[in-house]
């Protein structure tokens, strides 16, 4: 079974940038569809960005133009570059992997705090 570990979260000022990483172990990363979700305190988990095994991407309207999702199959890693961060981006960010005929996998999350 694939395991996912997120890293790169932290405290940044409004307008700043962070790059999150999600490292996968086990077989199947190159054929997975990868996504980032986030969950703010007291709110539902929401979709942020996704990148399919073929490389196509999709973004939530709230982050389009500010965030960029990418993947490096040779390193079994997916990234989320976050620019022009806003206080409303504060949340725990989770990595997600989906496979054909296999259960989906979630990482443990990494906290991003955007504050003065």
Residue pairs with C-beta under 8 A, 6 or more apart in sequence:
1 26
1 103
1 105
2 24
2 25
2 26
2 27
2 28
2 29
2 32
2 97
2 99
2 105
3 24
3 25
3 26
3 105
4 22
4 23
4 24
4 95
4 96
4 97
4 105
4 106
4 107
4 108
5 22
5 23
5 25
5 107
5 108
6 20
6 21
6 22
6 93
6 94
6 95
6 107
6 108
6 109
6 110
7 20
7 21
7 22
7 23
7 110
8 18
8 19
8 20
8 21
8 110
9 18
9 20
9 92
9 93
9 110
9 111
9 112
9 113
10 18
10 111
10 112
10 113
11 113
11 114
11 115
12 18
12 85
12 112
12 113
12 114
13 85
13 114
13 115
13 116
14 85
14 86
14 87
14 114
14 115
14 116
15 84
15 85
16 85
16 114
17 81
17 82
17 83
17 84
17 85
18 82
18 85
18 112
19 79
19 80
19 81
19 82
20 36
20 79
20 80
20 82
20 93
20 110
20 112
21 77
21 78
21 79
22 34
22 36
22 77
22 78
22 79
22 80
22 95
22 107
23 75
23 76
23 77
24 32
24 76
24 77
24 78
24 97
25 76
28 97
28 99
28 102
29 73
29 76
29 97
30 53
30 73
31 53
31 99
31 100
32 53
32 97
32 98
32 99
33 50
33 51
33 52
33 53
33 97
33 98
33 99
34 50
34 51
34 52
34 69
34 71
34 78
34 95
34 96
34 97
34 98
35 47
35 48
35 49
35 50
35 51
35 95
35 96
35 97
35 98
36 48
36 49
36 50
36 69
36 78
36 80
36 93
36 94
36 95
36 96
37 45
37 46
37 47
37 48
37 93
37 94
37 96
38 45
38 46
38 48
38 89
38 91
38 92
38 93
38 94
38 112
39 45
39 46
39 91
39 92
39 94
39 109
40 88
40 90
40 91
40 92
43 91
45 94
46 60
47 60
48 59
48 60
48 63
48 67
48 80
48 93
49 57
49 58
49 59
49 60
49 63
49 67
49 68
49 69
49 80
50 57
50 58
50 59
50 69
51 57
51 58
51 69
51 70
51 71
51 78
55 71
57 69
59 67
59 69
62 88
63 82
63 89
66 82
66 83
66 84
66 85
67 80
67 81
67 82
67 83
68 80
68 81
68 83
69 78
69 79
69 80
69 81
70 78
70 79
70 81
71 77
71 78
71 79
72 78
72 79
78 95
80 93
82 89
82 112
85 112
85 114
86 114
87 114
87 115
88 114
89 112
89 114
90 112
90 113
90 114
90 115
91 111
91 112
92 109
92 110
92 111
92 112
93 109
93 110
93 111
93 112
94 106
94 107
94 108
94 109
95 106
95 107
96 104
96 105
96 106
96 107
97 104
97 105
98 104
99 105
